Amino acid sequence: MKVILCEDVDNVGDMGDHVNVAPGYARNFLLPRKMAVLADSGNAKQIEHEMRIIRKREEKLRKELEEVSKGMSGLKVEFTAKSGDEGKLFGSITTLHIAQKLQEMGHEFSRKKIVLSEPIKSLGDHEIKLKLGAGVSVAVIVSVTPEVAAEPESAETETETDGDATEGAESEAAPESAEVPQPTEEEMPTVVVNEAAAADSETETGDSETPAE
Protein backbone atom coordinates (compact mmCIF):
# COMPACT_ATOMS: atom_id res chain seq x y z
CA MET A 1 0.00 0.00 0.00
CA LYS A 2 1.33 3.41 -0.99
CA VAL A 3 1.22 6.15 1.67
CA ILE A 4 2.65 9.61 2.29
CA LEU A 5 4.43 9.94 5.62
CA CYS A 6 3.29 12.81 7.82
CA GLU A 7 6.35 12.49 10.06
CA ASP A 8 9.66 10.66 10.22
CA VAL A 9 9.16 6.94 10.81
CA ASP A 10 12.09 4.74 11.75
CA ASN A 11 13.02 2.20 9.07
CA VAL A 12 10.27 3.53 6.80
CA GLY A 13 11.13 7.08 5.68
CA ASP A 14 11.08 10.78 6.41
CA MET A 15 8.22 13.25 6.49
CA GLY A 16 6.72 13.82 3.03
CA ASP A 17 8.11 10.62 1.50
CA HIS A 18 5.90 8.46 -0.70
CA VAL A 19 6.51 4.89 0.45
CA ASN A 20 5.05 1.44 -0.04
CA VAL A 21 4.18 -0.44 3.17
CA ALA A 22 2.26 -3.56 4.09
CA PRO A 23 -1.52 -2.96 4.11
CA GLY A 24 -1.87 -4.26 7.67
CA TYR A 25 0.93 -1.99 8.90
CA ALA A 26 -0.72 1.02 7.24
CA ARG A 27 -4.26 0.30 8.47
CA ASN A 28 -3.35 -0.79 12.02
CA PHE A 29 -0.47 1.55 12.81
CA LEU A 30 0.35 4.42 10.44
CA LEU A 31 -3.11 5.65 9.47
CA PRO A 32 -4.80 5.51 12.93
CA ARG A 33 -1.87 7.38 14.47
CA LYS A 34 -1.97 10.08 11.76
CA MET A 35 1.60 9.18 10.84
CA ALA A 36 0.67 8.76 7.16
CA VAL A 37 -2.09 9.30 4.63
CA LEU A 38 -3.08 7.24 1.62
CA ALA A 39 -1.37 8.27 -1.59
CA ASP A 40 -3.42 6.15 -4.01
CA SER A 41 -6.89 7.34 -3.18
CA GLY A 42 -7.42 8.73 -6.67
CA ASN A 43 -8.46 12.08 -5.24
CA ALA A 44 -5.76 14.41 -6.52
CA LYS A 45 -7.12 17.42 -4.66
CA GLN A 46 -7.17 15.52 -1.37
CA ILE A 47 -3.58 14.37 -1.86
CA GLU A 48 -2.46 17.89 -2.70
CA HIS A 49 -4.19 19.23 0.39
CA GLU A 50 -2.49 16.66 2.58
CA MET A 51 0.90 17.48 1.02
CA ARG A 52 0.47 21.20 1.78
CA ILE A 53 -0.28 20.39 5.39
CA ILE A 54 2.74 18.09 5.57
CA ARG A 55 5.05 20.70 4.03
CA LYS A 56 3.95 23.40 6.49
CA ARG A 57 4.42 20.99 9.38
CA GLU A 58 7.80 19.98 8.02
CA GLU A 59 8.96 23.59 7.64
CA LYS A 60 7.92 24.44 11.20
CA LEU A 61 9.65 21.37 12.55
CA ARG A 62 12.81 22.11 10.57
CA LYS A 63 13.09 25.58 12.10
CA GLU A 64 12.67 24.16 15.59
CA LEU A 65 15.26 21.47 14.97
CA GLU A 66 17.72 23.98 13.55
CA GLU A 67 17.58 25.82 16.85
CA VAL A 68 18.15 22.52 18.66
CA SER A 69 21.10 21.86 16.36
CA LYS A 70 22.68 25.20 17.25
CA GLY A 71 22.30 24.45 20.93
CA MET A 72 23.96 21.04 20.54
CA SER A 73 26.79 22.24 18.31
CA GLY A 74 30.15 21.40 19.88
CA LEU A 75 28.59 18.90 22.29
CA LYS A 76 31.13 16.39 23.64
CA VAL A 77 30.05 12.92 24.72
CA GLU A 78 32.78 11.58 27.03
CA PHE A 79 33.68 7.96 27.75
CA THR A 80 36.49 6.26 29.69
CA ALA A 81 37.57 2.81 28.60
CA LYS A 82 40.30 0.25 29.15
CA SER A 83 42.84 0.25 26.34
CA GLY A 84 46.11 -1.28 25.20
CA ASP A 85 49.48 0.36 24.65
CA GLU A 86 48.59 1.55 21.13
CA GLY A 87 45.30 3.12 22.19
CA LYS A 88 43.13 0.21 21.06
CA LEU A 89 40.10 -0.36 23.25
CA PHE A 90 39.40 -3.64 25.01
CA GLY A 91 35.95 -3.72 23.41
CA SER A 92 34.09 -1.01 21.49
CA ILE A 93 31.62 1.87 21.87
CA THR A 94 28.41 1.41 19.88
CA THR A 95 25.36 3.52 19.04
CA LEU A 96 23.61 1.95 22.04
CA HIS A 97 26.32 3.22 24.42
CA ILE A 98 26.16 6.68 22.85
CA ALA A 99 22.35 6.79 23.09
CA GLN A 100 22.51 5.83 26.78
CA LYS A 101 25.16 8.47 27.49
CA LEU A 102 23.12 11.13 25.65
CA GLN A 103 20.11 10.19 27.76
CA GLU A 104 22.18 10.71 30.93
CA MET A 105 23.07 14.15 29.57
CA GLY A 106 19.39 15.01 29.05
CA HIS A 107 19.14 14.30 25.29
CA GLU A 108 16.66 11.62 24.22
CA PHE A 109 17.92 9.92 21.05
CA SER A 110 17.09 6.64 19.40
CA ARG A 111 20.22 4.70 18.47
CA LYS A 112 18.80 4.60 14.93
CA LYS A 113 19.23 8.37 14.75
CA ILE A 114 22.97 8.10 15.46
CA VAL A 115 25.10 7.97 12.31
CA LEU A 116 28.12 5.77 13.06
CA SER A 117 29.77 3.83 10.25
CA GLU A 118 31.36 1.34 12.66
CA PRO A 119 31.80 0.95 16.43
CA ILE A 120 34.50 3.12 18.02
CA LYS A 121 37.54 0.99 18.94
CA SER A 122 40.27 3.52 19.76
CA LEU A 123 41.04 6.39 22.12
CA GLY A 124 40.69 10.01 21.06
CA ASP A 125 37.99 12.28 19.62
CA HIS A 126 35.56 10.90 17.04
CA GLU A 127 33.03 13.04 15.15
CA ILE A 128 29.58 11.52 14.64
CA LYS A 129 26.24 12.85 13.41
CA LEU A 130 22.87 12.86 15.11
CA LYS A 131 19.78 12.95 12.88
CA LEU A 132 17.32 15.35 14.47
CA GLY A 133 14.65 14.91 11.79
CA ALA A 134 13.22 16.91 8.88
CA GLY A 135 16.58 16.68 7.16
CA VAL A 136 18.41 18.40 10.05
CA SER A 137 21.45 16.82 11.69
CA VAL A 138 24.17 17.94 14.08
CA ALA A 139 27.78 16.88 14.48
CA VAL A 140 28.99 16.02 17.99
CA ILE A 141 32.24 14.66 19.39
CA VAL A 142 32.62 11.32 21.12
CA SER A 143 35.74 11.62 23.29
CA VAL A 144 37.30 8.42 24.63
CA THR A 145 40.00 8.66 27.32
CA PRO A 146 41.92 5.81 28.99
CA GLU A 147 40.62 4.39 32.25
CA VAL A 148 43.15 4.94 35.06
CA ALA A 149 43.46 2.08 37.52
CA ALA A 150 43.52 3.02 41.23
CA GLU A 151 46.89 2.47 42.94
CA PRO A 152 46.83 -0.04 45.84
CA GLU A 153 47.39 1.47 49.29
CA SER A 154 48.21 -1.77 51.14
CA ALA A 155 51.97 -1.58 50.42
CA GLU A 156 52.24 1.94 51.83
CA THR A 157 50.26 0.94 54.91
CA GLU A 158 52.52 -2.06 55.55
CA THR A 159 55.62 0.11 55.16
CA GLU A 160 54.34 2.66 57.66
CA THR A 161 53.43 -0.16 60.08
CA ASP A 162 56.90 -1.71 59.78
CA GLY A 163 58.49 1.68 60.38
CA ASP A 164 56.43 2.22 63.51
CA ALA A 165 57.34 -1.24 64.79
CA THR A 166 61.06 -0.58 64.19
CA GLU A 167 60.90 2.73 66.02
CA GLY A 168 59.11 1.03 68.90
CA ALA A 169 61.74 -1.71 69.11
CA GLU A 170 64.56 0.84 69.16
CA SER A 171 62.83 2.86 71.88
CA GLU A 172 62.36 -0.29 73.98
CA ALA A 173 66.00 -1.36 73.50
CA ALA A 174 67.43 1.99 74.58
CA PRO A 175 66.59 1.69 78.34
CA GLU A 176 68.28 -1.77 78.51
CA SER A 177 71.65 -0.34 77.39
CA ALA A 178 71.33 2.44 79.97
CA GLU A 179 70.92 -0.08 82.85
CA VAL A 180 74.44 -1.61 82.52
CA PRO A 181 76.02 -1.34 86.07
CA GLN A 182 79.05 0.91 86.45
CA PRO A 183 81.65 0.79 89.30
CA THR A 184 80.99 3.24 92.12
CA GLU A 185 83.54 5.60 93.65
CA GLU A 186 83.65 3.47 96.84
CA GLU A 187 84.86 0.45 94.90
CA MET A 188 87.72 2.28 93.15
CA PRO A 189 90.04 2.78 96.23
CA THR A 190 89.70 -0.89 97.11
CA VAL A 191 91.10 -1.85 93.78
CA VAL A 192 94.03 0.56 94.19
CA VAL A 193 94.83 -0.74 97.65
CA ASN A 194 94.80 -4.30 96.46
CA GLU A 195 97.10 -3.43 93.60
CA ALA A 196 99.56 -1.77 96.01
CA ALA A 197 99.47 -4.76 98.30
CA ALA A 198 100.19 -7.01 95.38
CA ALA A 199 103.17 -4.85 94.42
CA ASP A 200 104.56 -5.02 98.00
CA SER A 201 104.07 -8.76 98.02
CA GLU A 202 106.04 -9.10 94.83
CA THR A 203 108.82 -6.91 96.28
CA GLU A 204 109.05 -8.97 99.44
CA THR A 205 109.12 -12.18 97.48
CA GLY A 206 111.86 -10.82 95.27
CA ASP A 207 113.95 -9.81 98.32
CA SER A 208 113.64 -13.23 99.90
CA GLU A 209 114.86 -14.89 96.76
CA THR A 210 117.99 -12.65 96.59
CA PRO A 211 121.04 -14.72 97.88
CA ALA A 212 122.74 -13.38 100.95
CA GLU A 213 126.32 -12.08 100.52
C-alpha positions as CSV (number, residue, x, y, z in Angstrom):
1,M,0.0,0.0,0.0
2,K,1.3,3.4,-1.0
3,V,1.2,6.1,1.7
4,I,2.6,9.6,2.3
5,L,4.4,9.9,5.6
6,C,3.3,12.8,7.8
7,E,6.4,12.5,10.1
8,D,9.7,10.7,10.2
9,V,9.2,6.9,10.8
10,D,12.1,4.7,11.7
11,N,13.0,2.2,9.1
12,V,10.3,3.5,6.8
13,G,11.1,7.1,5.7
14,D,11.1,10.8,6.4
15,M,8.2,13.2,6.5
16,G,6.7,13.8,3.0
17,D,8.1,10.6,1.5
18,H,5.9,8.5,-0.7
19,V,6.5,4.9,0.4
20,N,5.0,1.4,0.0
21,V,4.2,-0.4,3.2
22,A,2.3,-3.6,4.1
23,P,-1.5,-3.0,4.1
24,G,-1.9,-4.3,7.7
25,Y,0.9,-2.0,8.9
26,A,-0.7,1.0,7.2
27,R,-4.3,0.3,8.5
28,N,-3.3,-0.8,12.0
29,F,-0.5,1.5,12.8
30,L,0.4,4.4,10.4
31,L,-3.1,5.7,9.5
32,P,-4.8,5.5,12.9
33,R,-1.9,7.4,14.5
34,K,-2.0,10.1,11.8
35,M,1.6,9.2,10.8
36,A,0.7,8.8,7.2
37,V,-2.1,9.3,4.6
38,L,-3.1,7.2,1.6
39,A,-1.4,8.3,-1.6
40,D,-3.4,6.2,-4.0
41,S,-6.9,7.3,-3.2
42,G,-7.4,8.7,-6.7
43,N,-8.5,12.1,-5.2
44,A,-5.8,14.4,-6.5
45,K,-7.1,17.4,-4.7
46,Q,-7.2,15.5,-1.4
47,I,-3.6,14.4,-1.9
48,E,-2.5,17.9,-2.7
49,H,-4.2,19.2,0.4
50,E,-2.5,16.7,2.6
51,M,0.9,17.5,1.0
52,R,0.5,21.2,1.8
53,I,-0.3,20.4,5.4
54,I,2.7,18.1,5.6
55,R,5.0,20.7,4.0
56,K,3.9,23.4,6.5
57,R,4.4,21.0,9.4
58,E,7.8,20.0,8.0
59,E,9.0,23.6,7.6
60,K,7.9,24.4,11.2
61,L,9.6,21.4,12.6
62,R,12.8,22.1,10.6
63,K,13.1,25.6,12.1
64,E,12.7,24.2,15.6
65,L,15.3,21.5,15.0
66,E,17.7,24.0,13.5
67,E,17.6,25.8,16.9
68,V,18.1,22.5,18.7
69,S,21.1,21.9,16.4
70,K,22.7,25.2,17.2
71,G,22.3,24.4,20.9
72,M,24.0,21.0,20.5
73,S,26.8,22.2,18.3
74,G,30.1,21.4,19.9
75,L,28.6,18.9,22.3
76,K,31.1,16.4,23.6
77,V,30.1,12.9,24.7
78,E,32.8,11.6,27.0
79,F,33.7,8.0,27.7
80,T,36.5,6.3,29.7
81,A,37.6,2.8,28.6
82,K,40.3,0.2,29.1
83,S,42.8,0.3,26.3
84,G,46.1,-1.3,25.2
85,D,49.5,0.4,24.6
86,E,48.6,1.5,21.1
87,G,45.3,3.1,22.2
88,K,43.1,0.2,21.1
89,L,40.1,-0.4,23.3
90,F,39.4,-3.6,25.0
91,G,35.9,-3.7,23.4
92,S,34.1,-1.0,21.5
93,I,31.6,1.9,21.9
94,T,28.4,1.4,19.9
95,T,25.4,3.5,19.0
96,L,23.6,2.0,22.0
97,H,26.3,3.2,24.4
98,I,26.2,6.7,22.8
99,A,22.4,6.8,23.1
100,Q,22.5,5.8,26.8
101,K,25.2,8.5,27.5
102,L,23.1,11.1,25.7
103,Q,20.1,10.2,27.8
104,E,22.2,10.7,30.9
105,M,23.1,14.1,29.6
106,G,19.4,15.0,29.0
107,H,19.1,14.3,25.3
108,E,16.7,11.6,24.2
109,F,17.9,9.9,21.1
110,S,17.1,6.6,19.4
111,R,20.2,4.7,18.5
112,K,18.8,4.6,14.9
113,K,19.2,8.4,14.8
114,I,23.0,8.1,15.5
115,V,25.1,8.0,12.3
116,L,28.1,5.8,13.1
117,S,29.8,3.8,10.2
118,E,31.4,1.3,12.7
119,P,31.8,0.9,16.4
120,I,34.5,3.1,18.0
121,K,37.5,1.0,18.9
122,S,40.3,3.5,19.8
123,L,41.0,6.4,22.1
124,G,40.7,10.0,21.1
125,D,38.0,12.3,19.6
126,H,35.6,10.9,17.0
127,E,33.0,13.0,15.2
128,I,29.6,11.5,14.6
129,K,26.2,12.9,13.4
130,L,22.9,12.9,15.1
131,K,19.8,13.0,12.9
132,L,17.3,15.3,14.5
133,G,14.7,14.9,11.8
134,A,13.2,16.9,8.9
135,G,16.6,16.7,7.2
136,V,18.4,18.4,10.0
137,S,21.4,16.8,11.7
138,V,24.2,17.9,14.1
139,A,27.8,16.9,14.5
140,V,29.0,16.0,18.0
141,I,32.2,14.7,19.4
142,V,32.6,11.3,21.1
143,S,35.7,11.6,23.3
144,V,37.3,8.4,24.6
145,T,40.0,8.7,27.3
146,P,41.9,5.8,29.0
147,E,40.6,4.4,32.2
148,V,43.2,4.9,35.1
149,A,43.5,2.1,37.5
150,A,43.5,3.0,41.2
151,E,46.9,2.5,42.9
152,P,46.8,0.0,45.8
153,E,47.4,1.5,49.3
154,S,48.2,-1.8,51.1
155,A,52.0,-1.6,50.4
156,E,52.2,1.9,51.8
157,T,50.3,0.9,54.9
158,E,52.5,-2.1,55.6
159,T,55.6,0.1,55.2
160,E,54.3,2.7,57.7
161,T,53.4,-0.2,60.1
162,D,56.9,-1.7,59.8
163,G,58.5,1.7,60.4
164,D,56.4,2.2,63.5
165,A,57.3,-1.2,64.8
166,T,61.1,-0.6,64.2
167,E,60.9,2.7,66.0
168,G,59.1,1.0,68.9
169,A,61.7,-1.7,69.1
170,E,64.6,0.8,69.2
171,S,62.8,2.9,71.9
172,E,62.4,-0.3,74.0
173,A,66.0,-1.4,73.5
174,A,67.4,2.0,74.6
175,P,66.6,1.7,78.3
176,E,68.3,-1.8,78.5
177,S,71.6,-0.3,77.4
178,A,71.3,2.4,80.0
179,E,70.9,-0.1,82.9
180,V,74.4,-1.6,82.5
181,P,76.0,-1.3,86.1
182,Q,79.0,0.9,86.4
183,P,81.7,0.8,89.3
184,T,81.0,3.2,92.1
185,E,83.5,5.6,93.6
186,E,83.7,3.5,96.8
187,E,84.9,0.5,94.9
188,M,87.7,2.3,93.2
189,P,90.0,2.8,96.2
190,T,89.7,-0.9,97.1
191,V,91.1,-1.8,93.8
192,V,94.0,0.6,94.2
193,V,94.8,-0.7,97.7
194,N,94.8,-4.3,96.5
195,E,97.1,-3.4,93.6
196,A,99.6,-1.8,96.0
197,A,99.5,-4.8,98.3
198,A,100.2,-7.0,95.4
199,A,103.2,-4.9,94.4
200,D,104.6,-5.0,98.0
201,S,104.1,-8.8,98.0
202,E,106.0,-9.1,94.8
203,T,108.8,-6.9,96.3
204,E,109.1,-9.0,99.4
205,T,109.1,-12.2,97.5
206,G,111.9,-10.8,95.3
207,D,113.9,-9.8,98.3
208,S,113.6,-13.2,99.9
209,E,114.9,-14.9,96.8
210,T,118.0,-12.7,96.6
211,P,121.0,-14.7,97.9
212,A,122.7,-13.4,100.9
213,E,126.3,-12.1,100.5
